[in-house]
Every structure is written in C-alpha cells, then in structure tokens.
Amino acid sequence: MPDLPSPQDATEAALFSECWDAALSYADLCTAGSAAAAELAREAFEQGIRELREAESATVRGYGRRSTRLPRIPLLLTAVRSTAAAWEEAGQGHKLDPDLRLWLHSDRAARYTGPPLERPVALRGLRDLQPADAELLWLAEAEALPLPLVARRLGLDPATAAGELAQVGRLFRDRCHRNHLDSPMDAECRSYARLLDAVTRSPAADTPDDLSRHLATCHRCAEAAACLRLHGGGLPGALAGGVIGWGGLAYLERRRRAAEVRLGAGRPDRPDPDGGDPADGTAGARVARHGLLVAALLVSLLALAVSLMPFGDTADESAERPDADRQPVADPGPSLPSAPTASPDTPSPSAEPSAGHTPERTPDRANPDPEPQGTSSATAAPGTTARSEPAACHADYDLVNQWPDGFQATVTVTTRDPLDSWRVGFALPDGQRITRMWDASPDQDGSRVTATAADYNRSVAAGGRLSFGFLASRDGTNHPPSGFTLNGRTCATV
C-alpha cells in the first residue's frame, strides 16, 4: 500500500487537507469494504498529486501557458476511477463494488478514455475553462460549499462572487454547446442541436414533444441538455455525471451531507440564528429556551417574596441558629436550570441544624419581633449553587471508516455560546496517532489531542455546530476518544 506523498509547501499541505476527504469518499463508493477504500484512495491520491505537479510544472516551463487539466478535486476523483480500472485489469476486481465492475466493462466507461471528441461534454467543457473558473464552478456546484467560503479559498471578493459564478456558468454552457456541436453525431442529433440550444437558454421555454422524445432515447443529447440548462438545479448532476461517471450522483449526496456536518450552523452564509427558520427547529429551540428563562425568573421572584414575609423567632432560637442556616434565594441569572429550583423552605444540604433546633418556624411565636429575611441570604453560601449550570458544549464522535492499521473519524461539537475562535481537546485511549486533519489544525501530546480552528471556520454562532475530520493510525483496539473540551471547558458527550 503506497504512502501518501508529502506536501512540498504550505499551499500543497492545504490542498491535501481539502482534497483527501473527497478522494476517500468516492473510493468508499467504489469498493466493497473500508480497508479496500483506504487502499484505493491512497494509491489514487498519489497518482493524482503526481499528475497535478506535472501539469503545474509544465505551466511554469511554458511561460504562463496552461495545459488543459481538471480542477484539483475532479482530477483526484478521476484518478480514483482510473485506479479502480487498473485493479480490475490486474485481477483485483474482487475489492471493487460489483456495479462498478459491470460499468467498467461497458461502452459508457470507454468514453472517458476514448477519443477526446467522444468524451462527455461536461468533462470537455470543464477542461476548457481557466483553472480558477473551473475551481469556482466545481467547489460551489459539486462540493456544495457556501459561496463566501469558496470565495475566500480562491482569493475572490465575496461581494462579487455570485456574479462571477453566474458568469462562469455561462462560459461553461458555451463551451459545452460548442463541444456538443463538435462531437460526431448522426443527422437526427444534428437537426436537434440548435433547437436544444434555444430551448435550454430560457427557463420559461417549453420543450417540443419531438425533442422530448429524442432526448428520451438519445443519451448523448440528454447529457448535453443537462449541461446547457443552467436553471432548474441540474448543473451539479451534469458535472458529476460527466466528470466522474459511475457513482456521480451518490458522490454528490455524500458531499452535501459532509458539508452540512462540517459547517453546520457556523457556515458563513447561514442566517443569524436569532432570526431562525422554523423549518430547521432553531426557532422552536429558542422559544423553549426563553420560556425556561422566564420560568426561572418567576420562581426566583416567588422565592424572594416568601423570604421577605415577617416570620418571628424567639430570642433563644435566634441565638442558637447561625446565619449559615438561612436559605439562599435562587439567583435569577441568565443560566438555564437543569433541575427544578429548590423551595425556599428546604434546608440547605451544606448546613447541619444544631442540636435542639427546630427547623420549621411558625408565625405565631411568643416573640413577634420579625427579622427581615433575604437581606443577607441573597448570596448563596460558599460551595453551594442554587441551580446546576448546563454544559457549555456537546461533542459527538463519529467513526466513519476503519481498517487494520488506521481509521477515519469526524468530531462535531455544538456550542451554547457564540465563538470567535475555538480549540477542541480530547484524549485517544489506545495509543492512536493523528496523521491528517481537515477543517482544523492538530496538535498531539501523548494521548491528548488539540484541534484548532481553521481561518475560515473560526466563528460559530450561539447554538451552532463546528466540525472537523481526521485520519489516525492504530494498533489493535480502537476505542472512541473521551474527555472532550471546548476552549478549556468540559463538553458533554452525546
């Protein structure tokens, strides 16, 4: 099993972190087990990085002239597909998904390695774009990343990124239309080519019945129609199907779920949580939270009113009972109660009544001299709390894949408070060692690991989620980590 290539500089290290997860995700679709997925991803990643370095060095030698190549992630995904084909030819097909093996022997698979003019128009159209334009289109459409995040990764102005993406989409459409016209086609397909172009330009245009019947029977014209029709949400599927081929739609779904988990409520284009959408449950959670705060305040005010009622004591009882016996009034602070607030007449567990002391007081004592309650009892005694404070965070650990000497996992943390930056700590119990991490920077000291936020996901809204993934080596057992902390505060595990 080949080792992953070492990054040559900081830029390539960031590239590895960004692209490895995508390659492993597609390799997992292509194989029949997690161990085979890791092996296929490593071998394809080494091949793809070598091709990428060769293409970039050829650009330098050509004095700025670029060689046509795919963006980074699609290049690695095609490397996974070509490596899987090499496994099939070398007699290692038993490691692959059975449906992929059938596809590799079909005419559709042959198109991706056949004559250039017969390859899918989406593949050719993406290659024809400038590298930065192709990266923008793929990251925003296929990887389902928020546009502000894509703009920061590519060094674009977030304010103008939407306009640039729309312009790139139109360029991609023009390239695909030209490539479709250049493709070898029969007379019937050529007769529909211009009509297809006209119909797909407008979202309001109706498709003529004869063209619909033709698209239902001609796979290549239907493929071109998906690339030419920018409206309707079909562009991601056209890109994935044309570039990746087998498993393209399943890969898209995986990447969308991964983007939701990794970015969660802290994603840059997410609306302010205080204006939460009822559909995602944040509004209901916020109403419940505010209701609890109001209830806590009412209970506290009731306790204060009861404590101020004029109860009398005899002089002897007043002398016997120390001030520490007075009951603390619940603090009406902003924290949420995790259990019902104790009644004001309930004795404090930290104070033991003295011998002969009667804990229950009656209002008809012989000495009617009242003593105002609540003046010195408004502050709880040291070492006691009126209510337990909820956890500042909740950590969720997900084991994605594992193989004999390693594994892949993700960590998702939900924070109660807004964050400007974050550090998540945890302990690996069985000597596991972090080898790679994405969406955070790792630091491991023995069993203790600290993951520090990346530049693009430092800020997390109150009630939002942060997430990162990692690869690690293991030797034998692989128990889940424990002792999760967020910025030094202990997290509950869910």
N, C-alpha and C positions, 0 to 999 in steps of 0.2 A: 504494500500500500504506500503510495508516494506521499511524502510530507508536503505540506503546503509551502509554497515559495515564500521567502522572507521579503517584506516590503523594503524598497530601496530608500524611501524618504517618508516624511510625514504625510505628504499628499497621497502616496500609494498606500500608506497604512490606513488612512481614512477610506480609501477606495475598498480595501479588503474588508473593513468593518461593514461597509454599506452593501457589498455585493455577495458576501459569503452566505448570508441568510437566504437570499434569493436562489442561489445555486443549490443549496441544500434542500430548500423547499421543493424545487422542481425534481431534484434527484429522488426525493422521497416518493413523489408520484410515479416515477419511472421504475421503481424497484419493488421487490417482494418482501423486504424487511429493512429494519433500521440500520443494521450493520452494512448491508449492501448499499443503502442510501449514502451513508457516510463515505464508503469507499468510492462510489461513483462520483460524489461531489468533490472529493479531494483530487481525484485524477482529472476530472474535467476542469476544476479550478486552476490546476497547474497548467493545463493546456491553454485555457482561455487567457490567463495572465501572460503567458509566453507570446501568444498572438497579439495581445494588446501592446506589449512592449515593442514587438517588432513593427507594428503599424505606427506607433508614435515615433520610433527612431527613424523610420522611413520618411515621415513628415519632416523631421529635422534635416535629414540629408537632402531633401528635395527643396530646401529653402522656402518653406511655408506651404508648398503644395501638399494637399492632403490626399491620402489614399482612402478610397471608399471603404468604410467599415461600419459595423453596427455600433450603437452606444454600448457602454460597458456591461450593463446587466444583460441585455439581449445577446451580446457576444458570448457571455458565460453560459447563458441558457442553451444556446445552440451548441456550445462545447459539451454540455451535458448530453444533448441528443446525439451528437456525433460519437461521443464516447460510448453511449449505450449501443449504438450501431456496431461499433468496433467490438464490444463484448459479445454481441450476437454472432458476429462473424468468427470470433475466436473460440466459440463453444462455451461461453459463459452466460448464455441466454437464460439459464435457469434462475439467475439472480434478478431478472427483469420482470416487470408486470406482464402477464400473458397478453393483454390487449395491445400493449406497446410492441410486443414481438410480432403480432399479426400486422400491425401498422407498418413496421419497418420493412416488411416484405411486400407492401402494396405499392401501387403506382403513385399514390399521394406522397409517400416518403421519398420516392425517387425524384420528385420535382425539386426538392430542397438541395439536391446535389447535382441536378442535371444541367442542361444548357441555361445560361443566365436569362434568356428571353422567355423561358418556360417556367421560371420560378414564380412564386406568389407575388402579386403586385405590391402588397403591403411590405414584404421584405425588400423589394427593389426600391420602393418609394422611401422607406426609412433610410436606406443606404445613400440615397441621392441628396438627403438633407445635409446641411452643415452640422458638424458634430454637436455643437451647443444646442442647435434647434432640435436635433434628434433626441438628445438627452432630456430636454424640456418636455417634449411630447411623450416620451416613454414614462418618465417619472410621474408626470401629472395624470396620464390616462391609464397606463397599465399597472403601475405600482400603487395607485390610489393615494398618493401623498398630498397633503394640503398644499395649495399653490404658494402661500407665503413661505413655507418650508422649502419647497423646490427652488423658489427664487433665491433664498439665502444660500442654498447649496451651490447654485450655479453663478452666484455673484450678480444677480439681477435686482432691479428695483422692484420691491413688492407692489408698489403703487401702479406700475405699468405691466406687471407680469401677466395679468389676464389678457390685455391687448396683445402682448407678444405671443401668448399661447394661441389665441384666435388666429393671428397671422400665420403662425407655424402650421396650424391645422389646415389653413387654405393652401399653403405651399405643399403640404403632404398630399392633399387632394389632387392638386395639379400634377404632381409627379406620378401619382397612381393612375390618373387618367391618361397621361402620356404613355406610361408603361403598358397600360391595357391596350392602347391602340398599336403599340409596337409588338405586342405578343402575336405569335402565329395563331390565327383563328379562321374558322370557316366562314362562308359567305353569310350565313344566317346571323352569327355572332357579330360580324362587322356591320350588318344592316341595323342592328340594335344599339351599336356603340354610342352613336351621337344622341339617340333618344334617351339612353341610360344616363348620359351626362346631363341632359336638360332636366330630366325628372328628378334627379338626386340633388340638384342645386337648390331647390325650394322646398321647405318643409310642408308647404300647403299643396304642392302638386300631387295629383292623383296618378298612380301607376296604371297605364293602359292594360287592359286584360291580356292582350297578346304578349306584352313584355313580361307580365307576371307569370304567364305560362312558360315563357322561355327561361326566366330565372329559376323556376321550379325544377327545370330539367338540366340546366347548364351550370355546373358547379363553378367554373371559372368566371363566368359573367356574374353569378351571385356573389362570388368573392370580391370582384371588382366593385359591385354595387355597395357592399358593406364599407369599403374604403372611401367611396365617393360621397356617401351620405353622412355628413358630419353631424347632423341633428338626429335626435332620437336615442342617443346613448349607446349606439352600436360600435363606436370607434375603438374602445378598449378590446372588445372581442375580435374585431378585424385585425388589430395589431397583434394580439396574442396568437390568433389562429394563423396569420400569415408569417410571423417570425418564428414562433416556437413549433407550431404544428400540433403534434399529438399532445393532448392534455392542456391545451392553451386556456380553455375556459375554467378548468379546475384550478389551474395556477392562479388565474385572476381572482377567484373566490378566496383562495388561501391568502393572497397578498392583501386583499381588502380586510379580511379578519385580522391579519397581523398588524395592519396599520391602525385598526381600531384599538387593539390591545396595547400596542406600543405607545400610541399618542394619547388615547383616552380623552378625558376632559381637559387635559393640558395642551391639546393640539392648538397651533397658533390661530386657526381660523374659526375656532369654536366660539359661539356667542357667550356673553357674560353669564356665568351661572346664576346670578341674581335675577336674570330675566328668563329662567329656564323654560324649556319647551315641555309642556305637559306630556308629550308623547314619549320622552325619554325618562320620565319618572323623577327628574330633578325638582320640578315644581312641587310635586306631592311630598317629596322628602323635606323640602324647605318649609312647607306649611306645617308638617308634623313637628319639625324642629322648633319653629316659632311657637307652636301650641304648647310644647313642653316648657319652653321658657316662661310663657305666661302663667302656666300652672305652677311652676316653681316659685314665681314671684308671689302669686296669691297665697300659696301655702306659707311662705315666709312672712307675709304681712299678717296672716291669721295668727301665726305663732307669736309675732311681736305683740299683737293686740291682747292675746291671752296672758302673755308675760307681764303686761302693764296693769292688769286688773289688781285691785287693792286686796291682797291676801295678808292676813296678820299672823304674827308669831308671838309666842311667849318669850320673855326675856331670856329664860334658861335655854329654850330651844335655839334662840338666835345665837347664844354664846356657844352652844355645842356644835352647831353646823358651820363648818368652814365655808369661806367664799367659793372654794373649788366645787362645792356641791351644787352650785347654781347651774341651771341647764342652759347651754348655749342656744341662742336663737339661730335658725338656719340662715346662712349668708346668701342674700338674694343676688348672687353674682351671675355672670353670663354663662357659666358652665352648665351642662345638662346633667340632671340627676340620673344615675344608673339604677337607683333603687328608691322606693318611697321614703320621703323625709320623715324622720322620727318625730313622734308627738312631743310637744314641749314639756309634758309631764313625765316623760320617760327618763329615768335616771341615766346619767352618763356612765358607760361601762368602765371608764377610767377612774371613776371616783367611788370609793367604798364608803357606805354610810357608817358613821361612828356608832359605838355600842349604845343601845338605848334610844337611838334616834328613830323617830317615826317619819318615814319618807313621805307619807301622804299628809297634806296640810288641809285644814278646814277653815272656812271663812268666819266661823263663829268662835274663835279663840277668845280666852279671857282678856288677852292684851290686844286691843283693837288698833294698836299703833301700826299702821301699814308701812311697809318698806317697798319703795318702787322697784319693780323687777325689770331687768333689761338694761339698766344703766351700765353695770359692769359686766353683764353676761352677754353683751352683744358680740364679743370676740370669743371664739372657741378656745378652750384650754389647750395649752401646748400638747402636741401629739395626738389631738383629736381632730376629725374633719366632720363637718355637718353632712356632707354627701361625697360619694366616691366620684372621681372625675373619669369620663370616658377616655378610652385610648386615643392618642393623637393620630394614630395611623393603623391601618390593617394591611398585612402583607399576604400575598397569595403566590405560592411557588408552583410552577407547572413543569413537569418533566416531559419534554417534547419527544426526545428520542434518546436511546442509549445503545451502546454496543460494547463488546468485551473490554475495551480499554478506554472508553470515553462516553460522553453523553452531551446532550443539548438541553437547555432549560431556559425558562423565562421567569422573571420576577415582576409582579405588578403590585404596586403599593397605592392605596387610597389614603389621601391625607385629609385631616379635618380642617387644617388651617391653610391659607394661601402660602405659597413658597416662591421666593425669588431665586433660590438655588437649593440643591439637595444633595445629600450623601446617604446612601443606604448601606448599612452594615449587616453582615450575617456570618455565621460560622459553619464551615463544612466539616462534618463529624468524622469522615472516613479517609482523611488524607487526600481528598480530591484537590486538583490544582487547576485554576483558571488558565486556559490557553488563549482564548479570544473572547472579546465582549463588544457588543454594539449598543448604541444609544447611551453609553456611559463609559467611563474610563476606570479600569480595575486597579486595585492595589491589594495584594495579598501578603499577610504576615502570619505565617503558620497556617492555622485553620481559619483565621479571621480575614474576611474579605470586605473591602470598602469599594462601592461603586459610586463614582462622582458624575454628576450630570454633564451632558454634552452642552455645547454652546447653544444649540437650537431647541433644547427642551428643558432649560433651567426653570422657567416659570410654570407653576401649576396652580390652578385656581382652587379656592376652598371647596372641599368635597370632590376634587378631581383626582385623576389617576396618573401615575408615572410608571413607566415600564422599560425594562431592558432585557436583553438576552445574552447568553454566553455559552461557550463551549468549554468543557473541562475534561481533564484526564482522570481516570480512576483505576484502582487496583482491587478488584474483588467487590465488596459491598458498596452500595451507593445510597445511603440513607439521605433523606432530604435535609437541607440546612435548617438551623434554628437560630434563636437569638436575634431576630430582625430588629433593626433600629433605623429611624429616620432622623437625620441631623442630631444624633445622640439620644433621641427619645425612643423608648421601647414601643414596638409595634405588636399589636395582637395578630395572631395568625388565623387565617380563615380557610 
